[in-house]
Amino acid sequence: MKTGFVVGALALVVGAAVSQGAVIAQWNIVTAFPTGTGLVPTGVSYSVGAADTGALTAGTELRAQKALTASTYTSPAGNGSPFSFSANNWSLGDYYQATVSTVGYDTISLSWDQARSSTGPSSFDLLMSVDGGTSFTTLLDNYVVSQSGGGGSPGTWSSSGARNALYTTTVSIGAAANNQSSVIFRFVSQATTAASGSNRIDNVSVEGTLIPAPGALALVGLGGLVATRRRR
């Protein structure tokens, strides 16, 4: 269940990719999903597996969880990348989910690109869990997803063009995500759509700052003390 907003501990930037440090885990969707008669993935869940790159990719996962078995998963052009993770047949409460470890890191941030078709879900919640999914905190409530292509949209996603920052959202997470063995981020649909309505996600990235080892901090302190004594 959702436990409410994180007040005063969350910074949000929409329309720009803001780096907070080292990439812990990042999904650029580098492999196309199966295509052809009888090969296209369907069902209530589909996983693209571990992150493509990052310092802690082992045990990571990006997947979709849906209510309808008719849900279909495809990999159309990404936002400045070859592929994206797309699904149709959205019901209220369906979600994408990224699972990572942040052990050894603090100052955590999450960024992602998200778009929809003209009939795809346009409103999502961003939730976070640090207890294996037993409870969730709401990070963003009813954030808006823009349409890729079509009248009034900020442009169409393309695998050959530059990444369009207008589709990128970056959230700086509070201390609750620091140095955790498992952090779950859920992007939860707040709408029910037509069967053909699709939503896609791409360039999901969790970043952070490496926490210095205690010994390293001690050496820094010692170095400062020695420098002070020399000045005296």
Secondary structure, 3 states (H helix, E strand, C coil): CEEEECCCCCEEEECCCCCCCEEEEEECCCCCCCCCCCCCCECCEEEEECCCECCCCCCCEEEEECCCCCCEEECCCCCCCCCCEEECCCCCCCEEEEEECCCCEEEEEEEEEEEECCCCCCEEEEEEECCCCCCEEEEEEEEECCECCCCCCCCCCCCCCCCCHHHEEEEECCHHHCCCCCEEEEEEECCCCCCCCCEEEEEEEEEEEECCCHHHHHHHHHHHHHHHHHHC
